[in-house]
């Protein structure tokens, strides 16, 4: 649910309502109730109405205890407030907000590496992470709606990128006009241990690593460089832990839109 909220928040929209789709081979009422309860809780936290959905029972389509879950969200934004990249400028500062874990991307590879390659189970303790495999993988994909709205209210936000599938490499350019790129300072944050564990298990090359996982960065925000300190203050008052991850730069021919330095 939070993933959907973040996807529209980076466009400058606020969530209005949400619908869910829950499909299973044989319905277990307790499991279905727990799933819908979690969705409803997320909706309440984001000021969004859960107005309905569909529960599909399809014998033979799913293995016992497996289910398929999808969501659909509708939000609204005033046209002048849309974050479409037109206001991003060369020299703008990039502020990052930490992720809480994998969020909703990279699970196929993570599952393969942890369960098949390493032979771990859900209850296996990962000493580097300080949590079991299950707890590490099931950390909630957090919402960034409040910090985004706070920066917009203060006139401090020019662009935002939700770091999901594709990582920093493929998601950051979505908030930029074609003439601009970004320089990412790889020394500006410490990649959480879970990602280090996955990289070691899979011997993952840099390019794939940065495109598969968020590496501890859940949201990147473009703000005017002269107002970066003020934006950081606004975020910290909300309990956030922003850090300066890079800068908006001019895009040069035959150069990548995201340059890691």
C-alpha positions in Angstrom: 0.0 0.0 0.0 2.8 2.4 0.9 4.5 1.6 -2.4 1.5 2.9 -4.2 1.3 6.0 -2.1 4.9 6.8 -2.7 4.5 6.3 -6.5 1.8 9.0 -6.7 3.4 11.3 -4.0 6.5 11.8 -6.2 4.1 13.2 -8.8 2.8 15.8 -6.2 -0.4 13.9 -5.6 -2.2 13.0 -2.3 -3.9 9.6 -2.1 -7.7 9.5 -2.2 -8.7 5.9 -2.3 -7.3 2.4 -2.7 -8.6 -1.0 -3.9 -7.1 -4.4 -3.3 -7.0 -7.7 -5.2 -6.5 -10.9 -3.2 -6.3 -14.2 -5.1 -5.8 -17.7 -3.5 -6.4 -21.3 -4.3 -8.4 -22.0 -1.2 -9.5 -19.2 1.0 -8.3 -19.1 4.6 -10.5 -16.5 6.3 -8.0 -15.7 9.0 -5.2 -15.1 6.5 -7.5 -12.9 4.3 -8.6 -10.9 7.3 -5.0 -10.3 8.4 -4.0 -9.1 4.9 -7.0 -6.8 4.6 -6.4 -5.5 8.1 -2.9 -4.6 7.2 -4.0 -2.8 4.0 -6.6 -0.9 6.0 -4.0 0.1 8.6 -1.8 1.5 5.8 -4.7 3.4 4.4 -5.5 5.0 7.7 -1.9 6.1 8.2 -1.8 7.7 4.8 -5.3 9.4 5.0 -6.6 7.2 2.2 -9.9 5.4 2.0 -10.1 1.6 1.3 -13.3 1.5 -0.7 -13.3 -2.1 -1.9 -11.5 -4.7 -3.9 -11.8 -8.3 -5.0 -11.1 -11.7 -3.4 -10.7 -14.5 -6.0 -10.7 -18.1 -5.0 -9.1 -20.2 -7.8 -8.5 -23.9 -6.9 -5.4 -25.4 -8.6 -3.9 -22.0 -9.5 -2.0 -21.5 -6.3 0.0 -23.8 -4.0 -1.4 -24.2 -0.4 -0.7 -21.2 1.8 0.3 -19.1 -1.3 -1.7 -16.0 -2.4 -1.4 -13.2 -4.9 -1.9 -9.6 -3.8 -2.2 -6.4 -5.9 -3.3 -2.9 -5.2 -4.7 0.1 -7.1 -4.6 3.7 -5.9 -6.1 7.0 -7.1 -4.8 10.3 -6.0 -5.2 14.0 -6.9 -3.0 17.0 -7.4 -3.5 20.6 -8.5 -2.0 21.0 -12.0 0.4 23.8 -10.9 1.7 21.5 -8.1 2.6 18.5 -10.3 6.1 17.4 -9.9 7.0 16.6 -13.5 10.7 17.6 -13.7 10.1 21.1 -15.2 11.4 22.8 -12.0 14.5 20.8 -11.5 17.7 22.8 -12.2 21.4 22.1 -12.6 23.1 22.5 -9.2 20.1 21.4 -7.2 20.9 19.4 -4.1 19.8 15.8 -3.8 18.6 14.7 -0.4 18.0 11.0 0.3 15.7 9.4 2.9 16.7 5.9 4.1 14.7 2.8 3.2 13.6 0.3 5.9 14.8 -2.8 3.9 14.3 -4.3 0.5 10.9 -2.5 0.3 9.1 -4.3 -2.6 11.9 -5.0 -5.0 14.7 -7.5 -5.4 12.9 -10.3 -3.6 13.3 -12.9 -6.3 17.1 -12.6 -6.2 17.1 -12.2 -2.4 15.0 -15.3 -2.0 17.3 -17.3 -4.3 20.5 -16.2 -2.6 19.3 -16.7 1.0 17.3 -19.9 0.6 18.8 -21.7 -2.4 22.4 -20.5 -2.5 23.1 -20.1 1.2 20.6 -22.7 2.4 19.1 -20.5 5.1 15.6 -20.8 6.5 13.2 -18.1 7.7 14.4 -18.5 11.3 18.2 -18.3 10.4 19.8 -15.4 12.2 21.8 -13.0 10.1 24.5 -11.8 12.6 25.5 -8.9 10.3 21.9 -7.7 10.1 20.9 -8.5 13.7 17.7 -10.1 12.6 16.4 -13.4 11.3 16.0 -13.9 7.5 12.2 -13.6 7.9 12.3 -10.4 9.9 14.8 -8.8 7.5 12.8 -9.7 4.4 9.4 -8.7 5.9 10.3 -5.2 7.1 7.6 -2.8 6.0 8.0 -0.7 2.8 7.6 2.7 4.5 5.6 5.7 3.3 7.3 9.0 2.4 4.1 11.0 2.0 4.5 13.2 5.0 8.0 14.4 4.3 7.1 15.0 0.6 4.0 17.0 1.5 6.0 19.0 4.1 8.6 20.0 1.6 6.0 20.9 -1.0 4.1 23.1 1.6 7.3 25.0 2.2 8.0 25.5 -1.5 11.2 23.5 -1.2 10.7 20.5 -3.4 11.5 20.5 -7.1 11.5 16.7 -7.8 11.3 13.3 -6.2 12.2 9.8 -7.1 10.8 6.7 -5.4 13.7 4.2 -5.5 12.1 0.9 -6.4 12.8 -1.7 -9.2 15.7 -0.4 -11.1 17.3 1.2 -8.1 18.9 4.6 -8.0 20.2 4.1 -11.6 16.8 3.7 -13.3 14.5 5.7 -11.0 16.3 8.9 -10.4 16.2 10.1 -14.1 12.4 9.9 -13.9 12.3 13.2 -12.0 14.7 15.0 -14.5 14.3 16.8 -17.7 16.3 15.2 -20.6 19.0 17.9 -20.4 19.9 17.0 -16.8 21.6 14.1 -15.0 22.7 13.4 -11.4 26.1 12.8 -9.7 25.7 10.4 -6.8 28.3 10.5 -4.0 28.7 6.8 -3.0 30.6 7.8 0.1 27.6 9.8 1.5 25.9 6.9 3.1 26.6 3.4 4.5 24.8 0.6 2.6 22.8 -1.5 5.2 24.3 -4.9 6.1 21.5 -6.9 4.5 22.5 -5.7 1.0 26.2 -6.5 1.8 25.1 -10.0 2.7 23.2 -10.4 -0.6 26.0 -9.0 -2.7 28.5 -11.4 -1.1 26.3 -14.4 -1.5 25.7 -13.7 -5.2 29.0 -12.0 -6.1 26.8 -9.3 -7.8 28.5 -6.8 -10.1 28.1 -3.1 -9.3 25.7 -2.4 -12.2 23.3 -5.2 -11.3 23.6 -4.5 -7.6 22.6 -0.8 -8.1 19.7 -1.7 -10.4 18.3 -4.6 -8.3 18.3 -3.2 -4.8 17.6 0.3 -3.3 20.8 -0.1 -1.2 19.3 1.7 1.8 17.9 4.7 -0.2 14.1 4.8 -0.4 13.5 8.3 -1.7 15.6 11.0 -3.4 14.5 14.6 -3.3 15.7 17.5 -5.5 15.8 20.8 -3.6 17.3 24.2 -4.4 21.0 24.1 -3.3 20.5 27.4 -1.4 17.6 25.9 0.5 19.0 22.5 1.2 19.8 23.2 4.9 16.3 24.5 5.4 14.8 21.4 3.7 16.9 19.1 5.9 15.6 21.0 9.0 12.0 20.4 7.9 12.7 16.7 7.4 14.5 16.3 10.7 11.6 17.9 12.6 9.4 15.1 11.1 11.8 12.5 12.6 13.5 11.8 9.2 17.3 11.2 8.8 18.1 12.9 5.4 21.5 13.0 3.9 23.0 14.7 0.9 23.5 12.0 -1.7 24.5 14.1 -4.7 23.8 17.0 -7.1 21.9 17.6 -10.3 24.3 18.1 -13.2 24.1 18.8 -16.9 23.7 15.7 -19.0 26.5 15.2 -21.5 26.1 13.2 -24.7 27.0 9.5 -24.4 27.2 9.8 -20.6 24.8 8.0 -18.2 22.0 9.9 -16.6 23.3 8.7 -13.2 27.0 9.1 -12.5 28.4 7.3 -9.4 31.4 9.0 -7.9 
